[in-house]
Amino acid sequence: YNGGNFENIIGGQDVKTDVSAWLFNVGAEAKVGPVGLFGEFTYATGDDNPDDTDFDGYMPLVGNGRGWSEIMGEGDLDIQASANSPGTRITNIWYVGGGADYNLTEKLKLTGSVWYANLIEKAQIDRPDENLGFEIDGKISYTLIENLKLDLYGAVLFAGDGTYKEDYDDAGKAEDPYELGLRLQMSF
């Protein structure tokens, strides 16, 4: 919960701002034989009017975020979220996601997940809708030797109207973003 008041000097005038914002997050994971299941739901308030003196958007602590999906939520590969998604600075969004992982062998693991995200307040962006989209993520992990793992990532975002898409095909239709990546990870 963020709450209280703060004062700013804007344009030579003393402006008092009332803050009342909150975040709710719940997640669960379970192991069912060789399959791991996981899920998460998050709701963080957004500011409905950036021009008034009430601030309703949840403000996370700087440096206190974590990735929740590969494209919309700055997953494992990069620190760039899709347009209009807050990424790891969770504010003005609700999202839900879940997935599973399965160890095919002692060294090979498959992971897949699906995510849906929506903005709370459209007032913070210049878009026709709050829908950020539906994302599918996949990962194949292979342990080369002890403490050395190779990960292959793939993700696609079926972007909603709340996500700005600037790449267009020949028919004038916006293309959905995707991400492919390879990571070599060493543990100590």
KAFEN-V608979 format. One record per residue. RES is the residue in three letters. SS is DSSP state (hx for helix, st for strand, lp for the rest). OMEGA is omega in whole degrees, 0 to 359 (999 if undefined). Layout:
res-><RES:RES>
ss-><SS:SS>
omega-><OMEGA:OMEGA>
//
This chain:
res-><TYR:ASN:GLY:GLY:ASN:PHE:GLU:ASN:ILE:ILE:GLY:GLY:GLN:ASP:VAL:LYS:THR:ASP:VAL:SER:ALA:TRP:LEU:PHE:ASN:VAL:GLY:ALA:GLU:ALA:LYS:VAL:GLY:PRO:VAL:GLY:LEU:PHE:GLY:GLU:PHE:THR:TYR:ALA:THR:GLY:ASP:ASP:ASN:PRO:ASP:ASP:THR:ASP:PHE:ASP:GLY:TYR:MET:PRO:LEU:VAL:GLY:ASN:GLY:ARG:GLY:TRP:SER:GLU:ILE:MET:GLY:GLU:GLY:ASP:LEU:ASP:ILE:GLN:ALA:SER:ALA:ASN:SER:PRO:GLY:THR:ARG:ILE:THR:ASN:ILE:TRP:TYR:VAL:GLY:GLY:GLY:ALA:ASP:TYR:ASN:LEU:THR:GLU:LYS:LEU:LYS:LEU:THR:GLY:SER:VAL:TRP:TYR:ALA:ASN:LEU:ILE:GLU:LYS:ALA:GLN:ILE:ASP:ARG:PRO:ASP:GLU:ASN:LEU:GLY:PHE:GLU:ILE:ASP:GLY:LYS:ILE:SER:TYR:THR:LEU:ILE:GLU:ASN:LEU:LYS:LEU:ASP:LEU:TYR:GLY:ALA:VAL:LEU:PHE:ALA:GLY:ASP:GLY:THR:TYR:LYS:GLU:ASP:TYR:ASP:ASP:ALA:GLY:LYS:ALA:GLU:ASP:PRO:TYR:GLU:LEU:GLY:LEU:ARG:LEU:GLN:MET:SER:PHE>
ss-><lp:st:st:st:st:st:st:st:st:st:lp:lp:st:st:st:st:st:st:st:st:st:lp:st:st:st:st:st:st:st:st:st:st:lp:lp:st:st:st:st:st:st:st:st:st:st:lp:lp:lp:lp:lp:lp:lp:lp:lp:st:st:lp:lp:lp:lp:lp:lp:lp:lp:lp:lp:lp:lp:lp:lp:lp:lp:lp:lp:lp:lp:lp:lp:lp:lp:lp:lp:lp:lp:lp:lp:lp:lp:lp:lp:lp:lp:lp:st:st:st:st:st:st:st:st:st:st:st:lp:lp:lp:lp:st:st:st:st:st:st:st:st:st:st:st:st:lp:lp:hx:hx:hx:lp:lp:lp:lp:lp:lp:st:st:st:st:st:st:st:st:st:st:st:st:st:st:st:lp:lp:st:st:st:st:st:st:st:st:st:st:st:st:lp:lp:lp:lp:lp:lp:lp:lp:st:lp:lp:lp:lp:lp:st:lp:lp:lp:st:st:st:st:st:st:st:st:st:lp:lp>
omega-><169:178:178:181:169:182:178:171:181:180:179:180:177:183:177:181:177:182:175:185:181:177:175:179:174:179:179:173:182:176:178:186:180:184:173:179:178:178:183:172:179:174:178:184:177:180:184:180:182:182:179:182:171:178:185:183:178:181:180:176:180:179:184:181:175:180:179:171:186:185:182:188:177:183:185:192:187:178:180:177:176:184:178:172:178:180:181:175:190:174:176:182:161:177:177:180:178:180:183:171:183:176:177:175:178:183:186:182:176:178:176:178:176:184:172:181:181:175:178:182:178:185:183:181:177:181:182:187:178:186:177:175:184:185:175:181:176:179:172:180:178:178:181:173:180:179:176:187:176:181:174:184:171:180:175:177:172:193:175:182:176:178:178:179:184:179:182:177:183:181:180:179:179:180:178:181:175:182:174:181:179:181:173:186:178:179:178:999>
//
